[in-house]
Each structure stands twice: as C-alpha cells, then as structure tokens.
Amino acid sequence: MRGRRKASAGPLPQRDGIDAVRVRLPEDPEGLWTSVGAYLAGRFGGAIGVARVVAMLDEERFVGADGTAVRSDEPYTAGRSLWFHRDFAAEEPVPFPVGVVFRDAHLVVADKPHFLATTPRGRHITETAVARLRRELGLPTLQPAHRLDRLTAGLVLFVVRPEERGAYQTLFRDRLVHKEYEAVAPYDPSVALPRTVRSRIVKERGVLAAREEPGEANSESRVELVERRGGLGLYRLVPATGRTHQLRVHMNALGAPIVHDPLYPLVEPEEAVEDWNRPLQLLARRLEFTDPVSGEPRRFESGLRLSAWPER
C-alpha cells in the first residue's frame, strides 16, 4: 500500500522507527467518492484488497489531524489529511549491530553493517539503519543525508534536526564530501595502478545489475592498490561521482570484481545474496567535509574491517 511518503508531524507516533503515512484527499470535481471509506477502498483496494481496507477502518487504523479515528461513512472532504500505519511484513533481522562512530546534537555518523538497507524500501522497512537508529537512540526525527548500498558496509551520515538535513544533503549533491572506500578483489599484475576509471553507467529500474555503455562518461573512480597478499589485493577506491553500483561496476570492468559480489560479473541466485557468511568485500572507510552548520572540518573513519582481509 502506498500513501504520501513525505514525513510530517502527524498525530500518530512512529511504529518500529517508521513514520505514519499521510494521505491527502484530492479534489473530486465529478463527485466520484461519496464517503471517506469509498475513496480509501478505491485508492488502496487494488494493492491490499478492499476487505483489508475495510478491516483497517473497523480497527480505527486511519485517523484525522486530531488523532480521532475516521469512520468509513464520513463525508468525503477534499483537502483533508489522514494518517495511518502500513502493515509491515515480517522481516528477517540482520544479525549485525549498527555502530555509532560519532554523535552530537546535529549529526549521527553510523557504521552500517553489510546486508542492512539505509532507508525503507521494498521489502526492507523496519530492518533498516534509519529505523534501527531511531529506536535505539531515541531520535524519531533522524534522517540520512545520503544512502549506502544495502550490501556495502561502512559510514553513513544521519542528521538529527530536520531543518538541517538540506544543508548536509547539498554537500553530497555538490560533491563536497571526500569519500574513500576499501575493497578486496583479485590482484592482476597486468592492470596498471593507480588509475582513474571513467565510463557511462546505466541502471534500469527492475534490473538488478547496472551496465556500462558507449557515450559520454557520467562516472569517475580513482583506484589504488594498497597491499597485495597472494592472488588478492586490498584497494582504495575514491569515487568522484555517485552512480548506482559505480565502484562495483568499475572494479569488474578492470577484471577485478569485488570478492563476494553477487551481481558482477554474474548475477547469482538470491540465496547467495543473503548469505551472512559471504558479505560483499566493500567498505565505506572515510568521510571528510566542512560542516555546513558549524563550519568545522569533519573527518570520520569506519571501525569495521573486511573479513577477507584480516589484520595481522
């Protein structure tokens, strides 16, 4: 069921770290909806079934701005706002903690583990970094300033105060944040490093893997070899852009796909993707920027380590 996803200060508290959905009743010049219940059944019945919408109304799951439960037979009023909590499917808990690298009145810098999504999306709702941190830290207004792929571990910047989120998001949009990643991948002596990789990356909705295609480059990554152990190398990756799966695509294009990558070079079965013992060996190691609120220089480093490259 989809409603208006934009968070608002509605009458319902968060549930499991997730905001209630706000629905604004649209204009109805043709008089199609004779009641609130008729509109809700028409809007959401196709997704969850009319019977479930009726049951949610009977359970007083829809409320108005004053928190009073909405009756099915109430007259339809265009412009009115309603709130409700979606039904969440059971999610398998990701068995790794979300570390906190830094916290003050403005920011939370978290060490997101592998397999945990940053924000609610698709079948990952309550088992996400933002939902967990809201619950664990008691910060219901916490929001991410950027996103990290679900299979990638490492640093994610969260903003405590909603009014300051735009300032931090602008840093990432304008590429004013220096980001460094670490990856473990095969070592190939024929690949000259360091080098800067530029290509055009395309990611289609509904297709798991991104691809490179001819045309003007829209992605750029710096690739450096830090250390070699036998047939594997530890690499420092510095992206200048932020295309979906960019570092994974570029490493694969060099003939050095990141260890345990379930998409590159080949898309593996879903059970391989969700194998806790085979995390993608990619880590967001460092974030550096000038704080847009305080003016201070900020530098954060992940405390996580890649399992395929144990410290000696």
C-alpha positions in Angstrom: 0.0 0.0 0.0 1.4 3.4 -1.0 0.5 6.7 0.5 2.1 10.0 0.7 5.6 9.1 1.9 6.8 12.5 2.9 7.2 12.6 6.7 5.0 15.1 8.5 4.3 16.0 12.1 1.0 14.0 12.2 -1.0 12.7 15.1 0.4 9.2 15.1 3.8 8.3 16.7 6.3 6.3 14.8 5.9 2.5 14.9 9.2 0.5 14.9 11.0 3.6 13.8 8.8 4.2 10.8 6.6 7.3 10.3 2.9 7.0 9.7 1.8 7.6 6.1 -0.1 10.8 5.3 -2.9 10.7 2.7 -4.3 14.0 1.4 -7.8 13.6 -0.1 -7.7 15.1 -3.6 -10.2 17.3 -5.3 -13.2 15.4 -6.6 -15.0 17.6 -9.2 -17.1 14.7 -10.6 -18.3 13.6 -7.1 -16.9 10.1 -7.5 -16.4 9.5 -3.8 -19.4 9.6 -1.6 -17.5 8.8 1.6 -14.0 8.5 3.0 -14.3 4.8 3.0 -15.2 4.7 -0.7 -12.1 6.7 -1.5 -9.8 4.6 0.6 -11.2 1.4 -0.8 -10.7 2.7 -4.3 -7.2 4.0 -3.7 -5.7 1.1 -1.7 -8.0 -1.8 -2.6 -6.0 -2.8 -5.6 -2.8 -3.1 -3.5 -4.1 -4.9 -0.4 -7.7 -5.7 -1.1 -10.9 -3.9 -0.3 -11.6 -6.3 2.6 -8.3 -5.3 4.2 -9.1 -1.6 3.8 -12.5 -2.1 5.4 -10.9 -4.1 8.3 -8.3 -1.3 8.9 -11.2 1.2 9.1 -13.0 -1.0 11.6 -9.8 -1.3 13.6 -9.6 2.5 13.7 -6.2 2.5 11.9 -7.0 5.7 9.9 -7.0 8.9 11.9 -7.6 12.6 11.2 -5.4 15.6 12.2 -6.7 15.5 15.8 -5.9 11.8 16.2 -9.6 10.8 16.1 -10.3 7.6 14.2 -12.0 8.0 10.8 -15.3 6.3 10.2 -16.0 4.6 6.8 -19.2 6.5 6.3 -17.8 10.0 7.0 -18.5 12.5 4.1 -15.6 13.0 1.7 -13.9 16.3 2.1 -11.2 17.3 -0.4 -8.0 18.6 1.1 -8.4 16.7 4.3 -5.4 14.8 5.6 -5.5 11.3 7.1 -2.7 9.2 8.7 -2.2 5.5 9.1 0.5 2.9 9.6 1.1 0.4 6.9 1.1 -3.3 7.6 4.7 -4.5 7.7 5.6 -7.9 6.5 7.8 -9.9 8.9 11.5 -9.2 8.2 14.4 -11.4 9.0 16.6 -9.5 11.4 20.1 -8.6 10.1 22.3 -10.2 12.8 24.9 -7.4 13.0 24.8 -4.2 15.1 24.7 -0.6 13.8 27.8 1.1 15.3 27.8 4.8 16.2 31.1 6.4 15.3 30.1 10.0 16.2 27.1 11.7 17.8 26.2 15.2 18.7 23.1 17.5 18.7 23.3 17.7 14.9 24.8 14.5 13.5 25.0 10.8 13.9 27.7 9.0 11.9 26.9 5.3 11.8 28.9 2.2 10.8 26.2 0.4 8.8 26.8 -3.4 8.6 26.6 -5.4 5.4 23.1 -6.5 4.4 21.3 -3.7 6.2 19.5 -1.1 3.9 20.0 2.5 4.8 16.3 3.6 4.4 13.0 1.8 4.0 12.4 0.4 0.5 10.7 -2.6 -1.0 10.7 -5.5 1.5 13.2 -3.8 3.8 11.3 -1.5 6.1 11.9 -1.9 9.9 15.2 -3.7 9.3 17.0 -0.6 8.0 19.7 1.6 9.5 17.5 4.6 10.0 14.7 2.7 11.7 17.1 0.9 14.0 18.9 4.0 15.0 15.7 5.9 15.6 14.6 3.1 18.0 18.0 2.5 19.6 19.0 6.2 20.1 15.5 7.6 20.8 15.8 10.0 17.9 12.5 9.9 15.9 13.4 12.7 13.6 16.7 11.2 12.4 17.1 11.2 8.6 20.0 10.1 6.4 21.9 12.7 4.4 22.8 10.1 1.8 22.5 6.4 1.1 24.8 3.5 1.1 24.0 0.3 -0.9 22.5 -2.4 1.3 25.3 -4.9 0.6 28.0 -2.3 1.3 29.2 -1.7 4.9 30.6 1.5 6.4 29.9 5.1 7.2 26.6 6.8 6.7 25.8 10.3 7.8 22.5 11.0 9.6 21.0 14.3 10.5 19.3 14.8 13.8 17.3 18.0 13.1 15.0 18.0 10.1 15.6 21.7 9.3 19.4 21.0 8.8 19.1 18.0 6.6 19.1 20.0 3.4 22.4 21.6 4.2 24.1 18.2 4.6 22.4 16.7 1.6 23.7 19.6 -0.5 27.2 18.6 0.4 26.8 15.2 -1.2 24.8 16.6 -4.2 27.6 19.2 -4.9 30.4 16.6 -4.4 31.8 18.5 -1.4 32.3 15.3 0.6 35.5 13.3 0.2 34.7 9.6 0.3 37.1 6.7 0.4 36.2 3.0 0.2 38.2 -0.1 0.7 37.6 -3.3 -1.3 39.2 -6.8 -1.5 39.4 -8.1 -5.1 41.6 -10.3 -7.2 45.1 -9.0 -8.0 46.1 -8.7 -11.6 49.7 -7.5 -12.2 48.8 -6.6 -15.8 46.4 -3.9 -14.5 48.5 -0.7 -14.1 47.5 1.1 -10.9 46.8 3.7 -9.7 44.4 4.8 -12.4 41.2 6.8 -12.8 38.3 5.0 -14.4 35.6 6.9 -16.3 32.6 5.4 -18.1 29.0 5.8 -18.8 26.9 3.7 -16.3 23.2 2.9 -16.8 20.9 1.4 -14.2 17.4 0.4 -15.3 14.5 0.1 -12.9 13.7 -3.5 -12.2 17.1 -4.7 -13.4 19.5 -5.8 -10.6 22.8 -5.0 -12.3 24.0 -1.8 -13.8 25.9 -1.8 -17.1 28.4 0.3 -18.9 27.6 1.5 -22.4 29.2 3.8 -25.0 28.7 7.5 -24.6 29.8 10.4 -22.5 31.1 9.4 -19.1 28.9 10.0 -16.1 31.0 8.2 -13.5 34.6 8.5 -12.3 36.5 6.5 -9.7 40.2 6.5 -8.6 41.5 3.0 -8.0 44.7 2.4 -6.0 46.3 -0.8 -4.8 47.1 -0.6 -1.1 48.5 -4.1 -0.4 48.8 -7.5 -2.1 48.5 -10.9 -0.5 48.9 -13.8 -2.9 46.1 -13.6 -5.5 44.1 -10.9 -3.7 44.6 -7.1 -3.3 43.4 -4.5 -0.9 42.2 -1.5 -2.9 41.5 2.1 -2.0 38.6 3.4 -4.1 37.8 7.2 -4.3 34.6 8.0 -6.2 34.3 11.4 -7.7 30.7 10.7 -8.7 27.9 8.6 -7.2 26.3 6.4 -9.7 24.5 3.2 -8.6 26.9 0.4 -8.0 29.7 2.6 -9.5 32.6 1.1 -7.7 31.4 -2.5 -8.2 31.0 -1.8 -11.9 34.4 -0.2 -12.3 36.3 -2.9 -10.4 34.5 -5.5 -12.6 35.5 -3.6 -15.7 39.1 -3.8 -14.6 38.9 -7.6 -14.4 38.9 -7.4 -10.6 35.4 -7.9 -9.4 35.0 -7.3 -5.7 35.1 -10.5 -3.6 31.6 -12.0 -2.9 29.8 -9.6 -5.3 26.6 -11.3 -6.2 25.9 -9.2 -9.3 29.3 -8.6 -11.0 30.4 -10.3 -13.2 27.4 -12.7 -12.9 24.0 -12.3 -11.2 23.9 -15.0 -8.5 20.8 -16.7 -7.0 19.1 -14.8 -4.2 20.3 -17.3 -1.5 23.9 -16.3 -2.4 23.0 -12.6 -2.0 21.6 -13.2 1.5 24.4 -15.4 2.8 25.6 -13.7 6.0 28.9 -15.5 5.7 29.7 -14.0 2.3 29.5 -10.2 2.7 30.4 -8.1 -0.2 34.0 -7.0 0.5 33.4 -3.3 0.1 33.6 -0.8 2.9 32.9 2.9 3.1 36.0 3.8 5.1 36.2 7.6 5.3 34.1 10.7 5.1 35.6 14.2 5.1 33.9 17.6 4.6 33.4 21.0 6.1 30.4 21.1 8.3 27.8 23.4 6.8 26.3 24.2 10.2 29.3 24.6 12.4 32.0 25.4 9.8 34.3 22.8 11.4 36.4 20.4 9.3 35.0 16.9 9.8 36.8 13.6 9.3 35.3 10.2 10.2 36.7 6.7 9.8 34.9 3.4 10.0 35.8 0.9 12.7 34.7 -2.0 10.6 37.1 -4.4 8.8 36.7 -6.5 5.7 36.6 -10.2 6.6 38.6 -11.3 3.6 41.4 -9.1 4.7 42.0 -9.8 8.4 44.5 -7.7 10.2 47.9 -9.3 11.0 
